[in-house]
């Protein structure tokens, strides 16, 4: 976490050295600061930061892609005269163990249009999800397990 703050600091230094604090200047400064910190690993010691940042960027890209796809699917169903939705409640077995992991997963599922996290079982092994488009319960379950949960656990653990 300390390397992340160093990286933010170096991005701010870069932006101030350029004379303008803007998103492009901060982005370039962040990338340059990342490179500086990466090359200084022998002096500062190894850090998980250099493994987690690319995973976090891939996760953000995956989530944005899923957000766009689900928005388009719900919007298409709303504007067409024929309803394509087949709503259903799916029980998803969880690999997530801690309350933080389960809460983040449930919130990510709820943020995507067309899905809603309903409840977690008392033993915290099953998450109940309402989905608008349930063609096959296995496909919905698989998309949550191999999509959101796998990537989230890879990022957090």
N, CA and C of each residue as an Amber inpcrd file, in Angstrom:
protein
   471
   0.8180000  -1.1870000   0.0000000   0.0000000   0.0000000   0.0000000
   0.8650000   1.2550000   0.0000000   2.0180000   1.1460000   0.6320000
   2.9310000   2.2760000   0.6760000   3.4210000   2.6410000  -0.7280000
   3.6690000   1.6350000  -1.5600000   4.1090000   1.9020000  -2.9320000
   3.0380000   2.6280000  -3.7330000   1.7790000   2.3300000  -3.4630000
   0.6930000   3.0270000  -4.1620000   0.7200000   4.5170000  -3.8140000
   0.9260000   4.8400000  -2.5390000   0.9900000   6.2520000  -2.1440000
   2.2250000   6.9350000  -2.7220000   3.3400000   6.2270000  -2.7770000
   4.5200000   6.7670000  -3.4540000   4.2240000   7.0430000  -4.9300000
   3.5000000   6.1370000  -5.5530000   3.1520000   6.2900000  -6.9560000
   2.2530000   7.5110000  -7.1620000   1.2710000   7.6960000  -6.2910000
   0.4070000   8.8910000  -6.3630000   1.2460000  10.1560000  -6.1630000
   2.1490000  10.1140000  -5.1970000   3.0210000  11.2600000  -4.9310000
   3.8680000  11.5950000  -6.1530000   4.4490000  10.5750000  -6.7760000
   5.2660000  10.8210000  -7.9720000   4.4220000  11.3540000  -9.1280000
   3.1820000  10.9130000  -9.2280000   2.2920000  11.4390000 -10.2690000
   2.0000000  12.9190000 -10.0250000   1.7800000  13.2860000  -8.7670000
   1.5600000  14.7010000  -8.4470000   2.8060000  15.5410000  -8.7110000
   3.9690000  15.0080000  -8.3690000   5.2220000  15.7270000  -8.6320000
   5.3830000  15.9450000 -10.1350000   5.0880000  14.9340000 -10.9300000
   5.1800000  15.0540000 -12.3840000   4.2220000  16.1290000 -12.9060000
   2.9850000  16.1030000 -12.4120000   1.9990000  17.0880000 -12.8660000
   2.4170000  18.4990000 -12.4690000   2.9260000  18.6650000 -11.2650000
   3.3770000  19.9870000 -10.8390000   4.6050000  20.4450000 -11.6210000
   5.4860000  19.5160000 -11.9610000   6.6650000  19.8740000 -12.7460000
   6.2790000  20.3060000 -14.1590000   5.1930000  19.7420000 -14.6780000
   4.7090000  20.1470000 -15.9990000   3.9390000  21.4570000 -15.9590000
   3.5390000  21.8940000 -14.7870000   2.8620000  23.1790000 -14.6660000
   1.3540000  23.1030000 -14.7630000   0.7920000  21.9160000 -14.9190000
  -0.6650000  21.8040000 -14.9600000  -1.0940000  20.4740000 -14.3660000
  -2.1010000  20.5470000 -13.5300000  -2.6400000  19.3240000 -12.9390000
  -3.8900000  18.9650000 -13.7310000  -3.7410000  17.9840000 -14.6070000
  -4.8480000  17.5200000 -15.4330000  -4.8140000  15.9940000 -15.4570000
  -5.8960000  15.4050000 -15.9270000  -5.9620000  13.9480000 -15.9670000
  -4.8760000  13.3380000 -16.8510000  -4.6330000  13.8640000 -18.0520000
  -3.5420000  13.2900000 -18.8500000  -2.1680000  13.4200000 -18.1760000
  -1.9190000  14.5570000 -17.5550000  -0.6310000  14.7630000 -16.8930000
  -0.4880000  13.8250000 -15.6880000  -1.5560000  13.6690000 -14.9070000
  -1.5130000  12.7510000 -13.7700000  -1.3730000  11.2980000 -14.2240000
  -2.0170000  10.9480000 -15.3420000  -1.9160000   9.5780000 -15.8550000
  -0.4950000   9.2590000 -16.2970000   0.1000000  10.1840000 -17.0220000
   1.4880000   9.9860000 -17.4550000   2.4040000   9.9170000 -16.2400000
   2.1750000  10.7820000 -15.2710000   2.9680000  10.7540000 -14.0510000
   2.7970000   9.4590000 -13.2740000   1.5910000   8.9080000 -13.2820000
   1.3500000   7.6380000 -12.5910000   2.1190000   6.5110000 -13.2650000
   2.0920000   6.4820000 -14.6020000   2.8190000   5.4350000 -15.3360000
   4.3240000   5.5870000 -15.1280000   4.8170000   6.8050000 -15.2140000
   6.2460000   7.0270000 -14.9900000   6.6420000   6.6940000 -13.5500000
   5.8090000   7.0680000 -12.5860000   6.0760000   6.7370000 -11.1950000
   6.0730000   5.2410000 -10.9610000   5.1780000   4.5280000 -11.6340000
   5.1490000   3.0670000 -11.5330000   6.4660000   2.4760000 -12.0410000
   6.9340000   3.0010000 -13.1680000   8.2030000   2.5080000 -13.7220000
   9.3700000   2.8000000 -12.7820000   9.4010000   3.9880000 -12.2000000
  10.4710000   4.3450000 -11.2680000  10.4490000   3.4120000 -10.0590000
   9.2600000   3.1680000  -9.5180000   9.1550000   2.2810000  -8.3570000
   9.5170000   0.8460000  -8.7250000   9.1720000   0.4440000  -9.9230000
   9.4850000  -0.9160000 -10.3490000  10.9970000  -1.1060000 -10.4630000
  11.6750000  -0.0950000 -11.0290000  13.1300000  -0.1880000 -11.1590000
  13.8410000  -0.0490000  -9.8080000  13.1770000   0.5610000  -8.8220000
  13.8050000   0.7300000  -7.5100000  13.4870000  -0.4190000  -6.5450000
  12.8910000  -1.4880000  -7.0320000  12.5790000  -2.6350000  -6.1800000
  13.8020000  -3.2030000  -5.4620000  14.9580000  -3.3060000  -6.1080000
  16.1140000  -3.8380000  -5.3650000  16.4880000  -2.9920000  -4.1470000
  16.2200000  -1.6910000  -4.2000000  16.5300000  -0.8180000  -3.0670000
  15.4420000  -0.8470000  -1.9990000  14.1830000  -0.9020000  -2.4270000
  13.0670000  -0.8060000  -1.4920000  12.5260000  -2.1690000  -1.0640000
  12.8770000  -3.2140000  -1.7660000  12.3660000  -4.5390000  -1.4350000
  11.1850000  -4.9110000  -2.3250000  10.9290000  -6.2110000  -2.3960000
   9.8340000  -6.7190000  -3.2240000   8.4920000  -6.3030000  -2.6290000
   7.4980000  -6.1170000  -3.4940000   6.1790000  -5.6980000  -3.0510000
   5.1150000  -6.3840000  -3.9100000   3.9740000  -6.6680000  -3.2840000
   2.8500000  -7.2550000  -4.0270000   2.1750000  -6.2190000  -4.9190000
   2.5140000  -4.9690000  -4.7300000   1.9120000  -3.8900000  -5.5080000
   2.1000000  -4.0980000  -7.0100000   3.2390000  -4.6070000  -7.4010000
   3.5480000  -4.7630000  -8.8210000   2.8270000  -5.9510000  -9.4410000
   2.3130000  -6.8550000  -8.6190000   1.4690000  -7.9380000  -9.1250000
  -0.0020000  -7.5350000  -9.1030000  -0.3950000  -6.7530000  -8.1120000
  -1.8100000  -6.4190000  -7.9350000  -2.3010000  -5.3250000  -8.8690000
  -1.4810000  -4.3670000  -9.1990000  -1.9370000  -3.2680000 -10.0480000
  -2.4050000  -3.7610000 -11.4140000  -1.6630000  -4.6070000 -12.1170000
  -2.1890000  -5.1170000 -13.3930000  -3.4720000  -5.9380000 -13.2170000
  -3.5770000  -6.6840000 -12.1200000  -4.7940000  -7.4440000 -11.8560000
  -5.9640000  -6.4920000 -11.6190000  -5.7230000  -5.4120000 -10.8920000
  -6.7790000  -4.4270000 -10.6300000  -7.2260000  -3.7430000 -11.9160000
  -6.2970000  -3.4580000 -12.8030000  -6.6550000  -2.8210000 -14.0810000
  -7.4740000  -3.7790000 -14.9320000  -7.0660000  -5.0560000 -14.9800000
  -7.8530000  -6.0510000 -15.7280000  -9.2430000  -6.2320000 -15.1220000
  -9.3150000  -6.2150000 -13.7900000 -10.6080000  -6.3560000 -13.1260000
 -11.5190000  -5.1780000 -13.4490000 -10.9760000  -3.9710000 -13.4140000
 -11.7690000  -2.7810000 -13.7420000 -12.2590000  -2.8430000 -15.1910000
 -11.4030000  -3.2840000 -16.1010000 -11.8190000  -3.4340000 -17.4970000
 -12.9080000  -4.4850000 -17.6510000 -12.7600000  -5.6220000 -16.9570000
 -13.7830000  -6.6650000 -17.0030000 -15.1110000  -6.1450000 -16.4680000
 -15.0720000  -5.4410000 -15.3290000 -16.3050000  -4.9300000 -14.7470000
 -16.9690000  -3.9120000 -15.6590000 -16.1920000  -3.0140000 -16.2420000
 -16.7760000  -2.0230000 -17.1620000 -17.3940000  -2.6990000 -18.3810000
 -16.7390000  -3.7350000 -18.9000000 -17.2750000  -4.4740000 -20.0430000
 -18.6020000  -5.1540000 -19.6740000 -18.6560000  -5.7830000 -18.5140000
 -19.8900000  -6.4200000 -18.0620000 -20.9840000  -5.3870000 -17.8220000
 -20.6140000  -4.2330000 -17.3270000 -21.5660000  -3.1540000 -17.0910000
 -22.1670000  -2.6650000 -18.4080000 -21.3340000  -2.5080000 -19.4170000
 -21.8140000  -2.0680000 -20.7270000 -22.7270000  -3.1250000 -21.3430000
 -22.2960000  -4.3910000 -21.3140000 -23.1160000  -5.4550000 -21.8970000
 -24.4640000  -5.5840000 -21.2100000 -24.4770000  -5.5350000 -19.8910000
 -25.7450000  -5.6920000 -19.1820000 -26.6520000  -4.4800000 -19.4000000
 -26.0850000  -3.2840000 -19.4870000 -26.8830000  -2.1000000 -19.7990000
 -27.5250000  -2.2180000 -21.1740000 -26.7470000  -2.6720000 -22.1510000
 -27.2890000  -2.8210000 -23.5000000 -28.3870000  -3.8820000 -23.5500000
 -28.1960000  -4.9750000 -22.8390000 -29.1890000  -6.0470000 -22.8480000
 -30.4930000  -5.6010000 -22.1870000 -30.4060000  -4.9040000 -21.0680000
 -31.6030000  -4.4110000 -20.3980000 -32.2720000  -3.3230000 -21.2340000
 -31.4810000  -2.4220000 -21.8110000 -32.0490000  -1.3580000 -22.6430000
 -32.7550000  -1.9440000 -23.8660000 -32.1640000  -2.9440000 -24.4900000
 -32.7920000  -3.5870000 -25.6470000 -34.1110000  -4.2250000 -25.2490000
 -34.1530000  -4.8630000 -24.0920000 -35.3850000  -5.4960000 -23.6440000
 -36.4570000  -4.4610000 -23.3240000 -36.0510000  -3.2920000 -22.8590000
 -37.0100000  -2.2400000 -22.5180000 -37.5950000  -1.5910000 -23.7660000
 -36.7630000  -1.3460000 -24.7930000 -37.2580000  -0.5960000 -25.9560000
 -37.9400000  -1.4620000 -27.0040000 -37.7840000  -2.7620000 -26.9660000
 -38.4490000  -3.6200000 -27.9360000 -39.8300000  -4.0150000 -27.4060000
 -40.7770000  -4.2180000 -28.3160000 -42.1280000  -4.5730000 -27.8680000
 -42.2070000  -5.9800000 -27.2600000 -41.3470000  -6.8720000 -27.6810000
 -41.3490000  -8.2340000 -27.1590000 -40.4170000  -8.3210000 -25.9490000
 -40.8840000  -8.8970000 -24.8650000 -40.0360000  -9.0500000 -23.6780000
 -39.2190000 -10.3310000 -23.7970000 -37.9070000 -10.1850000 -23.6840000
 -37.0000000 -11.3220000 -23.7820000 -36.5720000 -11.8450000 -22.4170000
 -36.9490000 -11.1280000 -21.3660000 -36.4620000 -11.5330000 -20.0550000
 -37.1650000 -12.7940000 -19.5650000 -36.3890000 -13.5710000 -18.8420000
 -36.8770000 -14.7560000 -18.1390000 -36.3130000 -14.6770000 -16.7270000
 -37.0000000 -13.9640000 -15.8390000 -36.4410000 -13.7580000 -14.5070000
 -36.3950000 -15.0430000 -13.6910000 -35.4480000 -15.0940000 -12.7860000
 -35.3140000 -16.2440000 -11.9080000 -34.3590000 -15.9550000 -10.7710000
 -34.4550000 -16.7880000  -9.7500000 -33.5600000 -16.6890000  -8.5990000
 -32.6180000 -17.8790000  -8.6360000 -31.3360000 -17.5800000  -8.5520000
 -30.2870000 -18.5890000  -8.6780000 -29.5140000 -18.6740000  -7.3560000
 -29.2290000 -19.8820000  -6.9260000 -28.3500000 -20.0960000  -5.7660000
 -26.9340000 -20.3090000  -6.2850000 -26.0300000 -19.4440000  -5.8600000
 -24.6390000 -19.5030000  -6.3180000 -23.7710000 -19.9460000  -5.1440000
 -23.1260000 -21.1290000  -5.2400000 -22.2100000 -21.5340000  -4.1680000
 -20.9730000 -20.6290000  -4.1630000 -20.5420000 -20.2510000  -2.9800000
 -19.4700000 -19.2650000  -2.8520000 -18.1270000 -19.8930000  -2.5020000
 -17.0840000 -19.3850000  -3.1450000 -15.7160000 -19.6730000  -2.7410000
 -15.2100000 -18.5740000  -1.8140000 -15.8960000 -17.4230000  -1.8380000
 -15.5440000 -16.3170000  -0.9540000 -15.8650000 -16.7120000   0.4780000
 -14.9620000 -16.4190000   1.3910000 -15.1170000 -16.8540000   2.7840000
 -15.3980000 -15.7080000   3.7480000 -14.6980000 -14.5950000   3.5940000
 -14.8280000 -13.5130000   4.5680000 -16.0210000 -12.6320000   4.2380000
 -16.4490000 -11.8700000   5.2240000 -17.5700000 -10.9490000   5.0240000
 -17.2270000  -9.8900000   3.9760000 -15.9820000  -9.4470000   3.9700000
 -15.5610000  -8.4350000   2.9930000 -15.6650000  -8.9730000   1.5670000
 -15.1950000 -10.1830000   1.3430000 -15.2540000 -10.7820000   0.0050000
 -16.7010000 -10.9740000  -0.4440000 -17.5390000 -11.4810000   0.4490000
 -18.9440000 -11.7210000   0.1040000 -19.6650000 -10.4050000  -0.1640000
 -19.3960000  -9.4010000   0.6470000 -20.0370000  -8.0960000   0.4620000
 -19.6280000  -7.4530000  -0.8530000 -18.3340000  -7.4880000  -1.1720000
 -17.8760000  -6.9180000  -2.4410000 -18.4880000  -7.6510000  -3.6340000
 -18.5390000  -8.9740000  -3.5730000 -19.1360000  -9.7440000  -4.6570000
 -20.6090000  -9.4150000  -4.8140000 -21.3330000  -9.3750000  -3.7070000
 -22.7650000  -9.0660000  -3.7680000 -23.0050000  -7.6650000  -4.3270000
 -22.1820000  -6.7030000  -3.9470000 -22.3360000  -5.3420000  -4.4570000
 -21.9970000  -5.2430000  -5.9390000 -20.9680000  -5.9580000  -6.3860000
 -20.6300000  -5.9470000  -7.8060000 -21.7510000  -6.5540000  -8.6430000
 -22.3530000  -7.6190000  -8.1390000 -23.4690000  -8.2390000  -8.8470000
 -24.6510000  -7.2830000  -8.9090000 -24.9290000  -6.6030000  -7.8020000
 -26.0640000  -5.6830000  -7.7550000 -25.8320000  -4.4560000  -8.6340000
 -24.5870000  -4.0320000  -8.7980000 -24.2940000  -2.8550000  -9.6240000
 -24.5500000  -3.0930000 -11.1040000 -24.4920000  -4.3340000 -11.5540000
 -24.7420000  -4.5980000 -12.9660000 -26.2450000  -4.7030000 -13.1970000
 -26.7740000  -3.9630000 -14.1450000 -28.2160000  -4.0000000 -14.4070000
 -28.6740000  -5.3980000 -14.8100000 -29.8250000  -5.7750000 -14.2910000
 -30.4010000  -7.0710000 -14.6120000 -30.1090000  -8.1290000 -13.5710000
 -29.2710000  -7.8240000 -12.5960000 -28.9860000  -8.7770000 -11.5220000
 -29.0890000  -8.0650000 -10.1850000 -29.4630000  -8.8300000  -9.1730000
 -29.6200000  -8.2780000  -7.8370000 -29.2930000  -9.3500000  -6.8200000
 -28.3910000  -9.0500000  -5.9110000 -28.0790000  -9.9810000  -4.8220000
 -29.1960000  -9.8880000  -3.7980000 -29.7650000 -11.0220000  -3.4520000
 -30.8990000 -11.0310000  -2.5350000 -30.4980000 -11.3550000  -1.0980000
 -29.7460000 -12.4340000  -0.9260000 -29.4620000 -12.9030000   0.4260000
 -28.2560000 -13.8240000   0.4030000 -27.6780000 -14.0010000   1.5720000
 -26.5900000 -14.9540000   1.7710000 -27.0950000 -15.9620000   2.7930000
 -26.8130000 -17.2280000   2.5610000 -27.2460000 -18.2590000   3.4970000
 -26.5810000 -18.0590000   4.8570000 -27.1600000 -18.6610000   5.8780000
 -26.6330000 -18.4970000   7.2350000 -25.2070000 -19.0220000   7.3770000
 -24.8690000 -20.0700000   6.6410000 -23.5150000 -20.6180000   6.7210000
 -22.5370000 -19.9040000   5.7830000 -22.9790000 -18.8840000   5.0710000
 -22.1720000 -18.0480000   4.1700000 -21.5510000 -18.8480000   3.0270000
 -22.2370000 -19.8820000   2.6000000 -21.7290000 -20.6890000   1.4860000
 -22.5250000 -20.4990000   0.2060000 -23.6650000 -19.8190000   0.2840000
 -24.5230000 -19.6540000  -0.8850000 -25.0220000 -18.2190000  -0.9640000
 -24.9530000 -17.6610000  -2.1640000 -25.4860000 -16.3280000  -2.4280000
 -26.6810000 -16.4910000  -3.3590000 -27.7910000 -15.8700000  -2.9960000
 -28.9970000 -15.9430000  -3.8200000 -29.0830000 -14.6730000  -4.6630000
 -29.2020000 -14.8830000  -5.9630000 -29.1690000 -13.7850000  -6.9210000
 -30.4170000 -13.8360000  -7.7860000 -31.0660000 -12.6810000  -7.9560000
 -32.1680000 -12.5580000  -8.9050000 -31.5990000 -12.0340000 -10.2130000
 -31.8910000 -12.7120000 -11.2960000 -31.4060000 -12.2920000 -12.6150000
 -32.5880000 -12.1280000 -13.5560000 -32.5170000 -11.1410000 -14.4260000
 -33.5970000 -10.9030000 -15.3910000 -33.5740000 -11.8960000 -16.5410000
 -32.3930000 -12.3310000 -16.9170000 -32.2570000 -13.1890000 -18.0960000
 -31.6570000 -14.5280000 -17.6820000 -32.5310000 -15.4730000 -17.3510000
 -32.0820000 -16.7990000 -16.9310000 -32.5000000 -17.7860000 -18.0090000
 -31.6860000 -17.9050000 -19.0440000 -31.9320000 -18.9120000 -20.0650000
 -31.5750000 -20.2810000 -19.5120000 -30.4740000 -20.3200000 -18.7740000
 -30.0240000 -21.5350000 -18.1300000 -29.4420000 -21.1500000 -16.7690000
 -29.9510000 -21.7280000 -15.6860000 -29.3880000 -21.3840000 -14.3710000
 -27.8920000 -21.6720000 -14.2800000 -27.4330000 -22.7140000 -14.9580000
 -26.0080000 -23.0480000 -14.9280000 -25.1570000 -21.9710000 -15.5970000
 -25.6520000 -21.3890000 -16.6710000 -24.8680000 -20.3500000 -17.3470000
 -24.7730000 -19.0900000 -16.4900000 -25.8440000 -18.7350000 -15.8060000
 -25.8010000 -17.5690000 -14.9150000 -24.8530000 -17.8420000 -13.7510000
 -24.9700000 -19.0070000 -13.1630000 -24.1100000 -19.3980000 -12.0470000
 -22.6410000 -19.4100000 -12.4870000 -22.3870000 -19.9540000 -13.6740000
 -21.0220000 -20.0250000 -14.1880000 -20.4590000 -18.6330000 -14.4770000
 -21.2960000 -17.7370000 -14.9990000 -20.8050000 -16.3860000 -15.2930000
 -20.4580000 -15.6370000 -14.0050000 -21.1790000 -15.9030000 -12.9340000
 -20.8540000 -15.2540000 -11.6570000 -19.6110000 -15.8920000 -11.0420000
 -19.5430000 -17.2200000 -11.0430000 -18.4140000 -17.9210000 -10.4230000
 -17.1070000 -17.6550000 -11.1710000 -17.1190000 -17.8130000 -12.4940000
 -15.8890000 -17.6800000 -13.2800000 -15.6440000 -16.2650000 -13.7550000
 -16.6150000 -15.3930000 -13.5570000 -16.4370000 -13.9990000 -13.9370000
 -16.0890000 -13.1550000 -12.7360000 -17.1260000 -12.7400000 -12.0210000
 -16.9280000 -11.8110000 -10.9120000 -16.1640000 -12.4310000  -9.7460000
 -16.5980000 -13.5900000  -9.2720000 -16.0020000 -14.1310000  -8.0500000
 -14.5350000 -14.5050000  -8.2400000 -14.2150000 -15.1740000  -9.3150000
 -12.8280000 -15.5920000  -9.5410000 -11.9030000 -14.3800000  -9.6390000
 -12.3210000 -13.3890000 -10.4010000 -11.4760000 -12.1980000 -10.5690000
 -11.3830000 -11.3790000  -9.2770000 -12.4770000 -11.2800000  -8.5430000
 -12.4590000 -10.5390000  -7.2930000 -11.5500000 -11.2070000  -6.2730000
 -11.6460000 -12.5230000  -6.1570000 -10.7850000 -13.2290000  -5.2010000
  -9.3190000 -13.1700000  -5.6140000  -9.0580000 -13.1800000  -6.9190000
  -7.6880000 -13.0410000  -7.3940000  -7.1230000 -11.6680000  -7.0080000
  -7.9610000 -10.6650000  -7.0310000  -7.5230000  -9.3080000  -6.6860000
  -7.3440000  -9.1410000  -5.1830000  -8.2510000  -9.6710000  -4.3960000
  -8.2270000  -9.4420000  -2.9510000  -7.2220000 -10.3290000  -2.2320000
  -7.1530000 -11.5770000  -2.6020000  -6.2940000 -12.5290000  -1.8640000
  -4.8520000 -12.4280000  -2.2630000
